[in-house]
Protein backbone atom coordinates (compact mmCIF):
# COMPACT_ATOMS: atom_id res chain seq x y z
CA UNK A 1 0.00 0.00 0.00
CA UNK A 2 2.89 2.36 0.76
CA UNK A 3 4.39 1.74 -2.70
CA UNK A 4 1.13 2.93 -4.26
CA UNK A 5 1.37 6.25 -2.46
CA UNK A 6 4.96 6.67 -3.61
CA UNK A 7 3.88 6.35 -7.25
CA UNK A 8 0.50 8.09 -6.96
CA UNK A 9 1.96 11.46 -7.93
CA UNK A 10 3.40 10.09 -11.15
CA UNK A 11 0.18 8.25 -11.98
CA UNK A 12 -2.06 11.25 -11.33
CA UNK A 13 0.38 13.55 -13.09
CA UNK A 14 0.30 11.30 -16.14
CA UNK A 15 -3.50 11.33 -16.21
CA UNK A 16 -3.62 15.10 -15.80
CA UNK A 17 -1.06 15.65 -18.56
CA UNK A 18 -2.95 13.30 -20.88
CA UNK A 19 -6.32 14.93 -20.31
CA UNK A 20 -4.79 18.40 -20.65
CA UNK A 21 -3.19 17.47 -23.97
CA UNK A 22 -6.46 16.04 -25.29
CA UNK A 23 -8.40 19.12 -24.15
CA UNK A 24 -5.86 21.46 -25.76
CA UNK A 25 -6.01 19.54 -29.03
CA UNK A 26 -9.82 19.56 -29.04
CA UNK A 27 -9.95 23.28 -28.22
CA UNK A 28 -7.49 24.09 -30.99
CA UNK A 29 -9.31 21.92 -33.55
CA UNK A 30 -12.70 23.45 -32.73
CA UNK A 31 -11.43 27.03 -32.70
CA UNK A 32 -9.59 26.62 -35.99
CA UNK A 33 -12.67 24.99 -37.54
CA UNK A 34 -14.82 27.91 -36.47
CA UNK A 35 -12.28 30.39 -37.82
CA UNK A 36 -12.09 28.58 -41.15
CA UNK A 37 -15.87 28.21 -41.29
CA UNK A 38 -16.27 31.98 -41.18
CA UNK A 39 -14.22 32.27 -44.39
CA UNK A 40 -16.56 30.05 -46.42
CA UNK A 41 -19.63 31.59 -48.08
CA UNK A 42 -22.98 30.42 -46.69
CA UNK A 43 -23.92 28.80 -50.01
CA UNK A 44 -20.93 26.45 -49.82
CA UNK A 45 -21.68 25.27 -46.27
CA UNK A 46 -23.36 21.94 -46.91
CA UNK A 47 -23.74 21.29 -43.16
CA UNK A 48 -26.10 24.23 -42.61
C-alpha positions as CSV (number, residue, x, y, z in Angstrom):
1,X,0.0,0.0,0.0
2,X,2.9,2.4,0.8
3,X,4.4,1.7,-2.7
4,X,1.1,2.9,-4.3
5,X,1.4,6.3,-2.5
6,X,5.0,6.7,-3.6
7,X,3.9,6.4,-7.3
8,X,0.5,8.1,-7.0
9,X,2.0,11.5,-7.9
10,X,3.4,10.1,-11.2
11,X,0.2,8.3,-12.0
12,X,-2.1,11.2,-11.3
13,X,0.4,13.5,-13.1
14,X,0.3,11.3,-16.1
15,X,-3.5,11.3,-16.2
16,X,-3.6,15.1,-15.8
17,X,-1.1,15.7,-18.6
18,X,-2.9,13.3,-20.9
19,X,-6.3,14.9,-20.3
20,X,-4.8,18.4,-20.6
21,X,-3.2,17.5,-24.0
22,X,-6.5,16.0,-25.3
23,X,-8.4,19.1,-24.1
24,X,-5.9,21.5,-25.8
25,X,-6.0,19.5,-29.0
26,X,-9.8,19.6,-29.0
27,X,-10.0,23.3,-28.2
28,X,-7.5,24.1,-31.0
29,X,-9.3,21.9,-33.5
30,X,-12.7,23.5,-32.7
31,X,-11.4,27.0,-32.7
32,X,-9.6,26.6,-36.0
33,X,-12.7,25.0,-37.5
34,X,-14.8,27.9,-36.5
35,X,-12.3,30.4,-37.8
36,X,-12.1,28.6,-41.1
37,X,-15.9,28.2,-41.3
38,X,-16.3,32.0,-41.2
39,X,-14.2,32.3,-44.4
40,X,-16.6,30.0,-46.4
41,X,-19.6,31.6,-48.1
42,X,-23.0,30.4,-46.7
43,X,-23.9,28.8,-50.0
44,X,-20.9,26.4,-49.8
45,X,-21.7,25.3,-46.3
46,X,-23.4,21.9,-46.9
47,X,-23.7,21.3,-43.2
48,X,-26.1,24.2,-42.6
